[in-house]
């Protein structure tokens, strides 16, 4: 459920993870885009969701037009 509900308290991380995370953030700021990190962090979920949304809108457009023209 973490994708649907935001965390209200700060995340608890161990010191080793915090240092590694800070080092990674510093390294990535100068390197630019990394496809490996894109896949590792699951960012493809957003692209897949957007693609499915647009496809559903394309599919539903004729259906909605016919429904709206019947009402008028």
N, C-alpha and C positions, 0 to 999 in steps of 0.2 A: 503493500500500500504506500510506500514512500513516494511513488510517482504521483499519487493523487493528493496526499496530505503533506503539507510542509512541516518540517521539524520546528518546534517552538523553542527548543533549547539548543545550545551549541553542541556540536558533535564531540564526543569524547575520543581523542586519539592518543596513542602512546607517543612518547618523546621521539622514538626512532622513526615512527611514521611521519610525524610533524616535520622532522629535519629532512627526510627523504622527499616529502611533498613540497617543501619550500625549495629544495635544490632542483627538483623537477620543474617547478613553476619558473624558476630563474633561468633554467636552461631553455625551456620552451619559448620564453618570451623573445629570445633572439633567433631561434631556429625557424620560426614560422609554422606552417601547417605540416602536420605529421599524419599520414594515412594510417600508420600503425596505431597511434593513439586514438584516432577516429574510430577504428574498429574495436580497440580495447575498451573504450569508455561507452560503447553502445550508441554512439551518436547517429548511427544509421536508423535507429528507431524513429527519430524525428523526420528524416527524409522519407522513410517508408510511410509514416503517418500522413505527411503532406501529400505524397503521391496518391494514396488511397482516398484522401479527402477530395482531391481534384477529380479523380476518376469517378467517384460517387456523384459529384456535382454534375459531371458531364452525362452520366447515366440518368440522373433524376431530372435534368432540365426538360427533356421532352415530356416526361410524365407530369411534371408540374405545370407546363404550358397547357397541356390538354385539360387538366383539372381546373385551371384558372379560366380557360376559355369557355368551359361548360357553365361556370357560375355567372359570367357576364352575359 
